[in-house]
Amino acid sequence: MREDHDLTQKKISKILMCDRSLYSKYERGEREIPLSLLVKLADYYNTSLDYLVCRSENPKKI
């Protein structure tokens, strides 16, 4: 979603208030992203947690 919205890792890491290198590890699957940050991302992108974790193909909030 980040790339679809033309956002940098630096921009998202600022939104999540974490280091860019840590956010990069989340994207690559090297570290598990905490639920609290997933909630922030879902709110930012106005989508569901299920969509973010690939449990739904529908990006719209229900």
C-alpha positions as CSV (number, residue, x, y, z in Angstrom):
1,M,0.0,0.0,0.0
2,R,2.9,2.3,0.7
3,E,4.1,2.2,-2.8
4,D,0.6,2.4,-4.2
5,H,0.3,5.7,-2.4
6,D,3.8,6.9,-3.6
7,L,5.0,7.1,0.0
8,T,8.6,6.5,1.2
9,Q,9.6,4.3,4.0
10,K,10.9,7.4,5.8
11,K,7.4,9.0,5.6
12,I,5.6,5.9,7.0
13,S,8.3,5.5,9.7
14,K,7.6,9.0,10.8
15,I,3.9,8.4,11.0
16,L,4.5,5.2,13.0
17,M,7.2,7.0,15.1
18,C,9.8,4.3,14.5
19,D,13.2,4.2,12.8
20,R,13.2,3.8,9.0
21,S,15.5,0.8,9.2
22,L,13.0,-0.9,11.6
23,Y,10.1,-0.2,9.3
24,S,12.1,-1.6,6.5
25,K,12.5,-4.8,8.5
26,Y,8.7,-4.9,9.0
27,E,8.2,-4.7,5.2
28,R,10.8,-7.4,4.5
29,G,9.3,-9.7,7.1
30,E,12.5,-9.7,9.2
31,R,10.6,-8.4,12.2
32,E,7.0,-8.8,13.2
33,I,5.1,-5.5,13.3
34,P,3.3,-4.9,16.5
35,L,-0.5,-4.8,16.5
36,S,-0.5,-1.2,17.7
37,L,1.4,-0.1,14.5
38,L,-0.8,-2.2,12.3
39,V,-3.8,-0.3,13.7
40,K,-2.1,3.0,13.0
41,L,-1.4,1.9,9.4
42,A,-5.0,0.7,8.9
43,D,-6.2,4.1,10.2
44,Y,-3.8,6.0,8.0
45,Y,-4.7,4.1,4.9
46,N,-8.4,4.0,5.9
47,T,-8.5,0.2,5.4
48,S,-9.1,-2.9,7.6
49,L,-6.6,-4.9,9.5
50,D,-7.7,-7.9,7.6
51,Y,-6.7,-6.3,4.4
52,L,-3.3,-5.3,5.8
53,V,-2.5,-8.9,6.9
54,C,-3.8,-10.4,3.7
55,R,-7.0,-12.0,5.2
56,S,-9.2,-10.0,2.9
57,E,-8.9,-8.8,-0.7
58,N,-11.3,-5.9,0.0
59,P,-9.3,-2.8,1.0
60,K,-12.4,-0.9,2.1
61,K,-13.3,-0.8,5.8
62,I,-16.5,-2.7,6.7
